Amino acid sequence: MTSTVPAFGTLTAEGSALQAVLLDMDGTLVDTEGFWWDVETEVFASLGHTLDDAWRHIVVGGPMTRSAGFLIEATGAEIGLDELTVRLNDAFESRIDHALPLMPGAARLLDELAKHEIPTALVSASHRRIIDRVLPVLGAEYFALSVAGDEVPRTKPHPDPYLAAAAGLGADPVRCAVVEDTVTGVTAAEAAGCQVVAVPSVGPITPAVRRTVVPSLHAVDLPFLRGLMTDLR
């Protein structure tokens, strides 16, 4: 877990039960879920294998080790997990060097949270090397800290990344709002006890207790996030 800027001195605005906002990266703030599938397809093509498009929903949002391990097993490719991980990260970095589009509403939401001094963390299953390439585009100043998938004992769908982020901000996970785009990420956030806002990017996500589904980040602002905590006041 790496802190990118000092944590804010005050956790919340007076009267709000919202203590922090924890944001996923790929597919939530940056439009890169398709990038990952593209580079996976390209790398496996170079190994002589064609990926089945049906596998996309299996690997989306997951940690690199799980996604890469599944694809090795599914294709029978003769490559080790460590080597494949490096090749995938290299290909992804090359892709984002050419274009890194933000999701609609992302810049506005980050700016709003910063203006109201809401502690915010970036929580991703991507490795630190990828997060550090994306942060300057998003604006590192918007995040009190960031948690990478290769910095916790267990990454998503386990709760560890969100528990680490909440602890780093000095916040109660129950009073944290998480914004996610995949079932894997939603599972991790809910296991940590957080209130979840799902903005589906690839596969469908259904509403549930402590889980609100919205069509895009345009539907998410500070009053909306504070409203999720009404029952906790």
Contacts in CASP RR format, 6 or more apart in sequence:
PFRMAT RR
TARGET T0000
AUTHOR 0000-0000-0000
METHOD contacts of the structure
MODEL  1
MTSTVPAFGTLTAEGSALQAVLLDMDGTLVDTEGFWWDVETEVFASLGHT
LDDAWRHIVVGGPMTRSAGFLIEATGAEIGLDELTVRLNDAFESRIDHAL
PLMPGAARLLDELAKHEIPTALVSASHRRIIDRVLPVLGAEYFALSVAGD
EVPRTKPHPDPYLAAAAGLGADPVRCAVVEDTVTGVTAAEAAGCQVVAVP
SVGPITPAVRRTVVPSLHAVDLPFLRGLMTDLR
1 145 0 8 1.000
1 146 0 8 1.000
1 147 0 8 1.000
1 148 0 8 1.000
1 151 0 8 1.000
1 152 0 8 1.000
1 164 0 8 1.000
1 165 0 8 1.000
1 168 0 8 1.000
2 128 0 8 1.000
2 145 0 8 1.000
2 146 0 8 1.000
2 147 0 8 1.000
2 148 0 8 1.000
2 151 0 8 1.000
3 144 0 8 1.000
3 145 0 8 1.000
3 146 0 8 1.000
3 168 0 8 1.000
4 135 0 8 1.000
4 140 0 8 1.000
4 141 0 8 1.000
4 143 0 8 1.000
4 144 0 8 1.000
4 145 0 8 1.000
4 146 0 8 1.000
5 140 0 8 1.000
5 141 0 8 1.000
5 143 0 8 1.000
5 144 0 8 1.000
6 144 0 8 1.000
7 119 0 8 1.000
7 144 0 8 1.000
7 145 0 8 1.000
7 168 0 8 1.000
7 169 0 8 1.000
7 170 0 8 1.000
8 117 0 8 1.000
8 118 0 8 1.000
8 119 0 8 1.000
8 144 0 8 1.000
10 117 0 8 1.000
11 19 0 8 1.000
11 20 0 8 1.000
11 119 0 8 1.000
11 169 0 8 1.000
11 170 0 8 1.000
11 171 0 8 1.000
12 18 0 8 1.000
12 19 0 8 1.000
12 118 0 8 1.000
13 116 0 8 1.000
13 117 0 8 1.000
13 118 0 8 1.000
15 233 0 8 1.000
16 226 0 8 1.000
16 229 0 8 1.000
17 175 0 8 1.000
17 226 0 8 1.000
17 229 0 8 1.000
17 230 0 8 1.000
17 232 0 8 1.000
17 233 0 8 1.000
18 118 0 8 1.000
18 175 0 8 1.000
18 176 0 8 1.000
18 177 0 8 1.000
18 225 0 8 1.000
18 226 0 8 1.000
18 227 0 8 1.000
18 228 0 8 1.000
18 229 0 8 1.000
19 119 0 8 1.000
19 169 0 8 1.000
19 170 0 8 1.000
19 171 0 8 1.000
19 172 0 8 1.000
19 175 0 8 1.000
19 176 0 8 1.000
20 118 0 8 1.000
20 119 0 8 1.000
20 120 0 8 1.000
20 121 0 8 1.000
20 165 0 8 1.000
20 166 0 8 1.000
20 169 0 8 1.000
20 170 0 8 1.000
20 171 0 8 1.000
20 175 0 8 1.000
20 176 0 8 1.000
20 177 0 8 1.000
21 113 0 8 1.000
21 118 0 8 1.000
21 119 0 8 1.000
21 120 0 8 1.000
21 121 0 8 1.000
21 176 0 8 1.000
21 177 0 8 1.000
21 178 0 8 1.000
21 179 0 8 1.000
21 225 0 8 1.000
22 120 0 8 1.000
22 121 0 8 1.000
22 123 0 8 1.000
22 162 0 8 1.000
22 165 0 8 1.000
22 166 0 8 1.000
22 176 0 8 1.000
22 177 0 8 1.000
22 178 0 8 1.000
22 179 0 8 1.000
22 189 0 8 1.000
22 194 0 8 1.000
23 29 0 8 1.000
23 120 0 8 1.000
23 121 0 8 1.000
23 122 0 8 1.000
23 123 0 8 1.000
23 178 0 8 1.000
23 179 0 8 1.000
24 123 0 8 1.000
24 124 0 8 1.000
24 178 0 8 1.000
24 179 0 8 1.000
24 180 0 8 1.000
24 181 0 8 1.000
24 182 0 8 1.000
24 185 0 8 1.000
25 32 0 8 1.000
25 122 0 8 1.000
25 123 0 8 1.000
25 124 0 8 1.000
25 126 0 8 1.000
25 131 0 8 1.000
25 134 0 8 1.000
25 138 0 8 1.000
26 32 0 8 1.000
26 33 0 8 1.000
26 35 0 8 1.000
26 36 0 8 1.000
26 61 0 8 1.000
26 124 0 8 1.000
26 125 0 8 1.000
26 126 0 8 1.000
26 181 0 8 1.000
27 33 0 8 1.000
27 103 0 8 1.000
27 181 0 8 1.000
27 182 0 8 1.000
27 201 0 8 1.000
28 103 0 8 1.000
28 106 0 8 1.000
28 179 0 8 1.000
28 180 0 8 1.000
28 181 0 8 1.000
28 199 0 8 1.000
28 201 0 8 1.000
28 217 0 8 1.000
29 102 0 8 1.000
29 103 0 8 1.000
29 106 0 8 1.000
29 110 0 8 1.000
29 122 0 8 1.000
29 138 0 8 1.000
30 100 0 8 1.000
30 101 0 8 1.000
30 102 0 8 1.000
30 103 0 8 1.000
30 106 0 8 1.000
30 134 0 8 1.000
30 137 0 8 1.000
30 138 0 8 1.000
31 101 0 8 1.000
31 102 0 8 1.000
31 103 0 8 1.000
32 92 0 8 1.000
32 96 0 8 1.000
32 100 0 8 1.000
32 134 0 8 1.000
33 60 0 8 1.000
33 61 0 8 1.000
33 181 0 8 1.000
33 182 0 8 1.000
33 201 0 8 1.000
33 202 0 8 1.000
34 202 0 8 1.000
35 92 0 8 1.000
35 95 0 8 1.000
35 96 0 8 1.000
36 59 0 8 1.000
36 60 0 8 1.000
36 67 0 8 1.000
36 88 0 8 1.000
36 92 0 8 1.000
37 56 0 8 1.000
37 59 0 8 1.000
37 60 0 8 1.000
38 95 0 8 1.000
39 88 0 8 1.000
39 91 0 8 1.000
39 92 0 8 1.000
39 95 0 8 1.000
40 51 0 8 1.000
40 59 0 8 1.000
40 67 0 8 1.000
40 71 0 8 1.000
40 88 0 8 1.000
41 51 0 8 1.000
42 91 0 8 1.000
43 84 0 8 1.000
43 87 0 8 1.000
43 88 0 8 1.000
43 91 0 8 1.000
44 50 0 8 1.000
44 51 0 8 1.000
44 71 0 8 1.000
44 75 0 8 1.000
44 77 0 8 1.000
47 75 0 8 1.000
47 77 0 8 1.000
47 78 0 8 1.000
47 79 0 8 1.000
48 77 0 8 1.000
49 75 0 8 1.000
49 76 0 8 1.000
49 77 0 8 1.000
51 71 0 8 1.000
51 75 0 8 1.000
52 74 0 8 1.000
55 70 0 8 1.000
55 71 0 8 1.000
55 74 0 8 1.000
56 202 0 8 1.000
57 202 0 8 1.000
57 203 0 8 1.000
58 70 0 8 1.000
59 66 0 8 1.000
59 67 0 8 1.000
59 70 0 8 1.000
59 71 0 8 1.000
60 182 0 8 1.000
60 184 0 8 1.000
60 201 0 8 1.000
60 202 0 8 1.000
60 203 0 8 1.000
61 67 0 8 1.000
61 125 0 8 1.000
61 156 0 8 1.000
61 181 0 8 1.000
61 182 0 8 1.000
61 184 0 8 1.000
61 185 0 8 1.000
62 125 0 8 1.000
62 155 0 8 1.000
62 156 0 8 1.000
62 157 0 8 1.000
62 182 0 8 1.000
62 184 0 8 1.000
62 185 0 8 1.000
63 125 0 8 1.000
63 149 0 8 1.000
63 155 0 8 1.000
63 156 0 8 1.000
64 85 0 8 1.000
64 88 0 8 1.000
64 89 0 8 1.000
64 125 0 8 1.000
64 126 0 8 1.000
64 127 0 8 1.000
64 149 0 8 1.000
64 150 0 8 1.000
65 81 0 8 1.000
65 85 0 8 1.000
68 81 0 8 1.000
68 84 0 8 1.000
68 85 0 8 1.000
68 88 0 8 1.000
69 81 0 8 1.000
69 84 0 8 1.000
71 77 0 8 1.000
71 84 0 8 1.000
72 79 0 8 1.000
72 80 0 8 1.000
72 81 0 8 1.000
72 84 0 8 1.000
77 84 0 8 1.000
79 87 0 8 1.000
85 127 0 8 1.000
89 127 0 8 1.000
89 129 0 8 1.000
89 130 0 8 1.000
92 130 0 8 1.000
93 129 0 8 1.000
93 130 0 8 1.000
93 133 0 8 1.000
96 130 0 8 1.000
96 133 0 8 1.000
96 134 0 8 1.000
97 133 0 8 1.000
100 134 0 8 1.000
100 137 0 8 1.000
102 137 0 8 1.000
102 138 0 8 1.000
103 199 0 8 1.000
103 201 0 8 1.000
103 216 0 8 1.000
103 217 0 8 1.000
104 216 0 8 1.000
104 217 0 8 1.000
104 218 0 8 1.000
105 216 0 8 1.000
105 217 0 8 1.000
105 218 0 8 1.000
105 220 0 8 1.000
106 138 0 8 1.000
106 217 0 8 1.000
108 217 0 8 1.000
109 217 0 8 1.000
109 220 0 8 1.000
109 221 0 8 1.000
110 120 0 8 1.000
110 138 0 8 1.000
110 139 0 8 1.000
110 142 0 8 1.000
111 142 0 8 1.000
112 221 0 8 1.000
112 222 0 8 1.000
113 120 0 8 1.000
113 142 0 8 1.000
113 222 0 8 1.000
114 120 0 8 1.000
114 141 0 8 1.000
114 142 0 8 1.000
116 222 0 8 1.000
118 222 0 8 1.000
119 144 0 8 1.000
119 169 0 8 1.000
119 171 0 8 1.000
120 142 0 8 1.000
120 143 0 8 1.000
120 144 0 8 1.000
121 143 0 8 1.000
121 144 0 8 1.000
121 145 0 8 1.000
121 146 0 8 1.000
121 147 0 8 1.000
121 165 0 8 1.000
121 168 0 8 1.000
121 169 0 8 1.000
122 131 0 8 1.000
122 135 0 8 1.000
122 138 0 8 1.000
122 143 0 8 1.000
122 145 0 8 1.000
122 146 0 8 1.000
122 147 0 8 1.000
123 146 0 8 1.000
123 147 0 8 1.000
123 161 0 8 1.000
123 162 0 8 1.000
123 165 0 8 1.000
123 178 0 8 1.000
124 130 0 8 1.000
124 131 0 8 1.000
124 146 0 8 1.000
124 147 0 8 1.000
124 148 0 8 1.000
124 149 0 8 1.000
124 161 0 8 1.000
125 149 0 8 1.000
125 155 0 8 1.000
125 156 0 8 1.000
125 161 0 8 1.000
125 184 0 8 1.000
125 185 0 8 1.000
126 134 0 8 1.000
126 148 0 8 1.000
126 149 0 8 1.000
127 148 0 8 1.000
127 149 0 8 1.000
127 150 0 8 1.000
128 148 0 8 1.000
128 149 0 8 1.000
128 150 0 8 1.000
128 151 0 8 1.000
130 148 0 8 1.000
131 146 0 8 1.000
131 148 0 8 1.000
135 143 0 8 1.000
135 146 0 8 1.000
144 169 0 8 1.000
145 165 0 8 1.000
145 168 0 8 1.000
145 169 0 8 1.000
147 161 0 8 1.000
147 164 0 8 1.000
147 165 0 8 1.000
149 155 0 8 1.000
149 156 0 8 1.000
149 161 0 8 1.000
151 164 0 8 1.000
152 160 0 8 1.000
152 161 0 8 1.000
152 164 0 8 1.000
153 160 0 8 1.000
154 160 0 8 1.000
155 161 0 8 1.000
155 188 0 8 1.000
156 184 0 8 1.000
156 185 0 8 1.000
156 187 0 8 1.000
156 188 0 8 1.000
157 183 0 8 1.000
157 184 0 8 1.000
157 185 0 8 1.000
157 187 0 8 1.000
157 188 0 8 1.000
157 191 0 8 1.000
158 188 0 8 1.000
158 191 0 8 1.000
159 188 0 8 1.000
159 189 0 8 1.000
159 191 0 8 1.000
159 192 0 8 1.000
159 193 0 8 1.000
160 188 0 8 1.000
161 188 0 8 1.000
162 173 0 8 1.000
162 176 0 8 1.000
162 178 0 8 1.000
162 188 0 8 1.000
162 189 0 8 1.000
162 191 0 8 1.000
162 192 0 8 1.000
162 193 0 8 1.000
162 194 0 8 1.000
163 173 0 8 1.000
163 192 0 8 1.000
165 176 0 8 1.000
166 172 0 8 1.000
166 173 0 8 1.000
166 176 0 8 1.000
166 192 0 8 1.000
166 194 0 8 1.000
169 176 0 8 1.000
173 192 0 8 1.000
173 193 0 8 1.000
173 194 0 8 1.000
174 193 0 8 1.000
174 194 0 8 1.000
174 195 0 8 1.000
174 232 0 8 1.000
175 229 0 8 1.000
175 232 0 8 1.000
176 192 0 8 1.000
176 194 0 8 1.000
176 195 0 8 1.000
177 194 0 8 1.000
177 195 0 8 1.000
177 196 0 8 1.000
177 197 0 8 1.000
177 225 0 8 1.000
177 228 0 8 1.000
177 229 0 8 1.000
178 189 0 8 1.000
178 192 0 8 1.000
178 194 0 8 1.000
178 195 0 8 1.000
178 196 0 8 1.000
178 197 0 8 1.000
179 196 0 8 1.000
179 197 0 8 1.000
179 199 0 8 1.000
179 217 0 8 1.000
179 220 0 8 1.000
180 186 0 8 1.000
180 188 0 8 1.000
180 189 0 8 1.000
180 196 0 8 1.000
180 197 0 8 1.000
180 198 0 8 1.000
180 199 0 8 1.000
181 198 0 8 1.000
181 199 0 8 1.000
181 200 0 8 1.000
181 201 0 8 1.000
181 202 0 8 1.000
182 200 0 8 1.000
182 201 0 8 1.000
182 202 0 8 1.000
182 203 0 8 1.000
182 205 0 8 1.000
183 203 0 8 1.000
183 205 0 8 1.000
186 196 0 8 1.000
186 198 0 8 1.000
186 205 0 8 1.000
186 211 0 8 1.000
189 196 0 8 1.000
190 196 0 8 1.000
190 208 0 8 1.000
190 210 0 8 1.000
190 211 0 8 1.000
193 210 0 8 1.000
194 210 0 8 1.000
195 210 0 8 1.000
195 228 0 8 1.000
195 229 0 8 1.000
196 210 0 8 1.000
196 211 0 8 1.000
196 212 0 8 1.000
197 211 0 8 1.000
197 212 0 8 1.000
197 213 0 8 1.000
197 214 0 8 1.000
197 220 0 8 1.000
197 224 0 8 1.000
197 225 0 8 1.000
197 228 0 8 1.000
198 205 0 8 1.000
198 211 0 8 1.000
198 212 0 8 1.000
198 213 0 8 1.000
198 214 0 8 1.000
199 213 0 8 1.000
199 214 0 8 1.000
199 215 0 8 1.000
199 216 0 8 1.000
199 217 0 8 1.000
199 220 0 8 1.000
200 213 0 8 1.000
205 211 0 8 1.000
205 213 0 8 1.000
206 213 0 8 1.000
207 213 0 8 1.000
212 228 0 8 1.000
214 220 0 8 1.000
END
